[in-house]
Amino acid sequence: MDNQNLIDMANRIGDFFESMPDHEEALAGVADHIRRFWEPRMRRALLATLDEPDANGVAMSGFVKEALIKHREQLTPAAPSTI
């Protein structure tokens, strides 16, 4: 999975929601969009980038980073069952 592409997509989502007048609602909007429309492996990969130092390439916007950190628990997919 291309983490730089995921960060770029998340930044574009953040650009849309960041224009909302209510900051908390905007943060929740980013998280809700990613939770509803991104598959679990995409969310896992994006959340993993929060724990890595910034690498060369596309940097995650501060707004998106804030949204992911604030809503990390709800964005983290459930562990796959091993039945």
Helices and strands as residue ranges (DSSP letters): H 3-18, H 23-37, H 40-49, H 62-70, H 72-75
